[in-house]
Amino acid sequence: MPFAFPAPSLASTLAGHQRDGNRVDLKLDDGEASVEFWSDSTFRFTRHWGKPPAARDASPSAVAFELSETPVHLRLASKHLVIEIEKSGLRVRASEVDGTVLMADAGVVERKGRSLAWERTAARGARFYGLGARAGPLDFRGTRVEALKPFLISSVGYGEYHVAPGRYTFDARPADRYRIEAEGADMLDYYCFYGPAPKDIFEQVLPIAGPIDKMSPSKFRALAPGEVPGAATFPEQPGDSLEDFIRRLVNGSMSAILMPGFVPKASSPRAMQLGAVMPVLVGPERPGIRARLTAYWMTYAEEARDRGFPFLRPMPMQYPRDPEAGRYGDQFLLGDEILVAPIFGEGRRRTVYLPMGIWTNLATGEVFKGRQAIPVESDELPLFSRNGAILPLGQDPMELHYFPKLGGEFFLYEADLADYSQVHASPAGDVFRLEIESKKDREFEWIVHHLERPRKVTVKDQPLKAAGEPGALPSNAWRYVAAEKSLHVRVAAEKGDHHIATVWF
């Protein structure tokens, strides 16, 4: 039940302030507070009533901002954020520089012993995500949630992360506001992140949470318990169904949990299928796509380390402007190129929502238009890839699956070189250009889907040999598979070379 706090008889009043670098310290009539810019788009707000908190981390670099005041507010304005602090009541409001309100307190803080509560406004139509690896719906608007991690993302364009110790509950049932209750907390301490899209917010969380450790390719095979990387998080809880676990994965990823792990039950074929696309897998491994994903995993491990993006991409993270995507908390993207829609119930069927684009079922080759929900029936794990994607799979040769006709690119992380090879594909009138800028000598095999048979394929104006019968494709040759409408082009890319294969129709 919500706290039955009495309204305070006298709201806190700002008695003075002092600027110290990125931080402005606030002297109150009943305690102290501070507001500190961590970047042009992030600030930290702290308030306490008794003994000052222990020393805390300082913002990593200087941020330019203007400090001013009116009879009613103290105002801090950076390049991207305007923070207004009410002098009487100490309510906080964060806005874009054009005045668009992002996060705003709707009331003053209520205190009762070592518990706090306060309310914030909720814009009509705003969707709320996060609060940890929970089994509930993606958008928790209209519900009351005990937060497993007090991290929230709003579709309005901000995130908030509460770091003061306590047990947090978010009550988003009211139509125009939400209530935050922190049991066992004797101070406020939270970060607010401005971000037009969730990816912008995740990048701002990274300096606060810190990067994950460097990963090696061996960490993406099936592991023994003692081999699990320190960054791995196992969200499954006792009694979870497979559907519950999938929803925990998705909600956890939307809460900036970067690298989830899984210990599937060998007696559950559907759980074993899901294990094939989990970043960290403990236990037995069945034959399938996992063994071919190592280079793909390594690329997204480095992106998680550099940018703070989770390995598993919830639908509203990848498609924040598509409200329908936020309704599907039982499917996700693996990186940017693979949409995963696990079947977890009885039988072989489920509904899959495909966002904007044109999508290919990787098992069947069927093509579907996006912005629709489709029925899928399969004994295997349903996987889809969107037009414009380049999907690297395997080694020796490394396959580059390309789905035209949108142009695509992929930056392939070379762990042993700490550098990126780049591959690009683009239609240009009556030709396709398939480009590789490799940081090492390597054999690649382009597999271009949904094509009519070309007339020829050339490299440096010289025609490549057209291979005949099925079998291993020799280097510097091409083959068209009519039954699949796919073109295979195998090339030997040399270190430092800009290799271009041109497909002529």
Secondary structure, DSSP 4 states (H G I P E B T S, - for coil): ----PPPPSS--BEEEEEEETTEEEEEETTEEEEEEEEETTEEEEEEESSSPPPP-PPPSS----EEEE-SSEEEEE-SS-EEEEETBT--EEEE-TTS-EEEEB-SPPEEETTEEEEEEE--TT--EEESSS-SS-S--TTSEEE-SS-EEEETTTEEEEE-SSSEEEEE--SSSEEEEEEET--EEEEEEEE-SSHHHHHHHHHHHH-PPPP--GGGGS-B-GGG--TT-B----TT--HHHHHHHHHHHHTTT---BEE---TT-HHHHHHHTT-SEEBS---SSGGGG-HHHHHHHHHHHHHH---SEEEHHHH-TT-GGGGG-TT-EEETTTEEE----SSSSEEEEEE-SSEEEETTT--EEESSEEEEEE-SS--EEEETT-EEEE-SSSEEEEE--SS-EEEEEEETTTTEEEEEEEEEETTEEEEEEE-SS-EEEEEEE-S-PPPSEEEETTEEPEEP-SSSPPPTTEEEEETTTTEEEEEEEEPTT-EEEEEEE-
